[in-house]
Amino acid sequence: MKHHLNEISFLSDKQLFMEVSEGDERAFQHLFTRYYPRMISFAGMMVKSPYAAEEIVQEVFIRLWEQREVLAEVKSPENFVFIVIRNHTFNYLRAAANEQNRREQLWEALQQRAADETITLEMQEADQFFEKILAKLSPQQQKIFRMSREEGFSHQQIADELQLSKDTVKKHIANSLKVFKSYLKYFRQVVLF
């Protein structure tokens, strides 16, 4: 039953819901006008953002129009409207919390990646520094040092492999370590200042 615009303003909420359920756009506009301020206030108290409250209320009105056929069955329109707005607000808050959680996880992943890249860069720099120091050693010292430190050979194994005495191998390793220690000492001083 279609009512004149002036008559719509006098309809009860139940009658207004009935008119909207039948597709009456003027009744829907009046429903919007009647409930909008209270819905904005209600949603705004929960989300603490006027923009979010506006978004929620608009979504609720869109849903009410799209599912208007069920409005004829609603026994208590005001309760129904506020249950719907409450549920949409909770959904909004849940989605916002999930989004915040995703952002935090992304931030943590980015920080971890940056840390990993920093460690990788530092490792590369340390390797380059190591190679520069190693280049200061004689070819024989380099070979003995690599066999000892990189390949895990014992002093005796190195001596056997290179046909040197064990004492010669020890002496080369000791001299190599002195060179490394002097460069590391210098490097620490440079880093500290």
Backbone torsions as a table, in degrees:
resi	resn	phi	psi	omega
1	MET	NA	119.0	-178.5
2	LYS	-84.9	134.0	178.3
3	HIS	-110.7	155.0	174.1
4	HIS	-70.8	153.7	-175.6
5	LEU	-52.9	-43.3	-179.7
6	ASN	-65.7	-34.7	-179.8
7	GLU	-70.0	-32.1	-177.7
8	ILE	-60.1	-38.4	-177.3
9	SER	-64.9	-18.8	-179.9
10	PHE	-96.9	-0.9	-179.9
11	LEU	-72.4	146.4	173.2
12	SER	-70.7	165.8	177.8
13	ASP	-58.8	-40.1	-179.3
14	LYS	-63.0	-44.8	178.7
15	GLN	-66.1	-39.2	178.6
16	LEU	-62.4	-43.0	176.8
17	PHE	-60.6	-40.1	179.7
18	MET	-62.5	-44.7	179.6
19	GLU	-63.6	-43.2	179.0
20	VAL	-63.3	-40.0	-178.9
21	SER	-62.4	-23.9	178.3
22	GLU	-90.0	3.4	175.2
23	GLY	92.0	14.6	-179.2
24	ASP	-75.5	109.1	-177.3
25	GLU	-68.6	-34.7	178.0
26	ARG	-65.3	-38.3	177.0
27	ALA	-65.2	-38.8	178.5
28	PHE	-64.2	-42.1	177.7
29	GLN	-60.1	-40.7	179.7
30	HIS	-68.5	-39.2	176.0
31	LEU	-58.6	-43.9	178.3
32	PHE	-59.4	-50.4	-178.5
33	THR	-61.3	-39.0	-177.4
34	ARG	-69.3	-41.8	-172.2
35	TYR	-100.1	-22.5	-173.0
36	TYR	-51.2	-53.0	-176.6
37	PRO	-59.4	-42.3	-179.5
38	ARG	-69.6	-36.2	179.5
39	MET	-67.6	-41.5	177.6
40	ILE	-61.4	-45.3	-179.8
41	SER	-61.8	-46.0	-179.1
42	PHE	-62.3	-50.3	-179.6
43	ALA	-65.7	-39.5	-179.4
44	GLY	-62.0	-37.0	177.4
45	MET	-64.2	-32.9	-176.7
46	MET	-82.4	-39.5	-174.6
47	VAL	-98.7	-13.6	177.8
48	LYS	59.4	28.1	179.0
49	SER	-146.0	118.7	179.7
50	PRO	-62.3	-33.3	179.6
51	TYR	-68.3	-43.3	178.9
52	ALA	-66.2	-40.8	178.9
53	ALA	-60.8	-43.8	178.1
54	GLU	-60.0	-45.2	179.9
55	GLU	-61.4	-43.7	-179.3
56	ILE	-64.0	-47.9	-177.8
57	VAL	-64.0	-41.1	177.2
58	GLN	-61.7	-41.9	178.5
59	GLU	-62.7	-40.4	179.0
60	VAL	-63.1	-44.7	-179.9
61	PHE	-65.7	-37.1	176.0
62	ILE	-61.1	-45.4	179.9
63	ARG	-64.6	-40.9	178.8
64	LEU	-59.6	-42.6	179.6
65	TRP	-68.2	-43.9	-179.0
66	GLU	-64.0	-30.8	-177.7
67	GLN	-114.2	32.9	-173.5
68	ARG	-60.2	-25.8	-177.8
69	GLU	-59.3	-32.0	-178.3
70	VAL	-75.6	-15.7	-177.1
71	LEU	-63.4	-27.8	179.3
72	ALA	-64.2	-26.1	-177.6
73	GLU	-88.0	-9.8	-175.7
74	VAL	-71.6	127.4	-178.5
75	LYS	-83.1	-38.8	-178.2
76	SER	-126.2	91.0	-175.0
77	PRO	-55.6	-44.0	-177.7
78	GLU	-63.5	-45.7	176.9
79	ASN	-60.0	-43.0	-179.0
80	PHE	-58.7	-48.7	-178.3
81	VAL	-59.7	-43.3	-176.9
82	PHE	-76.7	-26.3	172.5
83	ILE	-68.2	-42.8	179.3
84	VAL	-63.5	-45.2	-178.9
85	ILE	-66.1	-38.7	177.3
86	ARG	-61.8	-46.7	-179.1
87	ASN	-62.8	-42.7	178.2
88	HIS	-64.7	-37.6	178.8
89	THR	-65.4	-44.1	176.9
90	PHE	-61.0	-42.4	178.0
91	ASN	-61.4	-41.4	178.3
92	TYR	-62.1	-46.9	-179.5
93	LEU	-63.6	-39.9	178.3
94	ARG	-63.2	-45.4	179.2
95	ALA	-63.8	-40.0	178.7
96	ALA	-64.7	-40.6	178.1
97	ALA	-65.0	-41.9	177.8
98	ASN	-62.7	-41.6	179.0
99	GLU	-64.1	-42.7	177.8
100	GLN	-62.3	-41.7	178.2
101	ASN	-62.4	-43.1	177.9
102	ARG	-62.3	-41.6	178.7
103	ARG	-63.5	-42.1	178.6
104	GLU	-64.2	-41.7	178.3
105	GLN	-63.9	-41.5	177.8
106	LEU	-62.9	-43.9	179.4
107	TRP	-60.9	-44.7	178.4
108	GLU	-62.3	-41.7	179.3
109	ALA	-63.9	-41.3	178.5
110	LEU	-65.3	-41.1	178.0
111	GLN	-64.3	-41.9	179.4
112	GLN	-63.8	-41.9	179.3
113	ARG	-63.1	-43.0	178.3
114	ALA	-62.8	-40.8	178.1
115	ALA	-64.1	-43.6	178.4
116	ASP	-61.4	-42.8	179.2
117	GLU	-65.9	-36.7	177.4
118	THR	-64.7	-44.5	178.5
119	ILE	-62.1	-44.0	179.1
120	THR	-60.3	-44.7	179.0
121	LEU	-62.9	-43.6	178.5
122	GLU	-63.4	-39.1	178.0
123	MET	-64.1	-41.8	178.4
124	GLN	-63.3	-42.4	178.4
125	GLU	-64.4	-40.3	178.0
126	ALA	-64.0	-41.7	177.6
127	ASP	-61.6	-42.9	178.9
128	GLN	-63.4	-42.2	178.4
129	PHE	-62.3	-44.3	178.1
130	PHE	-59.2	-45.4	-178.9
131	GLU	-65.7	-35.8	177.8
132	LYS	-64.7	-41.8	178.3
133	ILE	-67.3	-43.1	-179.7
134	LEU	-59.3	-35.2	179.9
135	ALA	-66.0	-20.4	178.4
136	LYS	-75.4	-17.6	-179.2
137	LEU	-82.5	159.4	175.2
138	SER	-68.5	157.4	178.8
139	PRO	-54.1	-39.3	179.7
140	GLN	-65.2	-44.5	178.9
141	GLN	-63.5	-40.8	178.2
142	GLN	-58.3	-48.1	-177.3
143	LYS	-62.0	-47.1	-179.4
144	ILE	-64.0	-43.9	-179.2
145	PHE	-62.1	-45.8	179.2
146	ARG	-62.4	-43.1	179.7
147	MET	-61.5	-38.3	-178.4
148	SER	-74.6	-51.7	-171.2
149	ARG	-89.1	-35.9	-176.3
150	GLU	-93.2	-36.2	-175.9
151	GLU	-101.0	-10.4	175.2
152	GLY	77.2	19.7	178.7
153	PHE	-70.2	146.4	172.7
154	SER	-79.6	166.2	178.4
155	HIS	-58.7	-41.3	-179.1
156	GLN	-65.7	-41.0	179.3
157	GLN	-63.1	-40.9	178.7
158	ILE	-64.1	-45.6	179.9
159	ALA	-59.0	-44.3	179.6
160	ASP	-64.8	-44.6	-177.1
161	GLU	-63.8	-43.3	-175.3
162	LEU	-96.5	1.7	-179.6
163	GLN	57.0	50.7	176.7
164	LEU	-122.7	165.9	174.8
165	SER	-78.2	156.0	179.2
166	LYS	-62.5	-36.9	178.9
167	ASP	-64.5	-37.2	177.8
168	THR	-64.6	-42.8	178.1
169	VAL	-61.2	-46.3	179.4
170	LYS	-59.6	-42.6	-179.1
171	LYS	-64.0	-44.0	178.0
172	HIS	-61.9	-42.5	179.9
173	ILE	-66.2	-42.8	178.9
174	ALA	-61.3	-44.6	178.3
175	ASN	-64.0	-40.3	178.4
176	SER	-62.4	-44.0	179.7
177	LEU	-63.8	-36.2	176.6
178	LYS	-61.6	-43.7	178.6
179	VAL	-61.3	-46.8	179.5
180	PHE	-60.8	-44.8	-178.9
181	LYS	-62.3	-40.8	-179.5
182	SER	-65.4	-41.3	178.1
183	TYR	-68.5	-39.1	178.6
184	LEU	-65.6	-39.0	177.3
185	LYS	-61.8	-45.4	177.6
186	TYR	-62.0	-44.0	-178.7
187	PHE	-61.7	-42.8	178.6
188	ARG	-61.3	-40.7	179.4
189	GLN	-64.7	-40.5	179.3
190	VAL	-65.6	-42.2	-178.4
191	VAL	-67.3	-38.0	-178.1
192	LEU	-71.1	-24.6	-178.3
193	PHE	-112.0	NA	NA
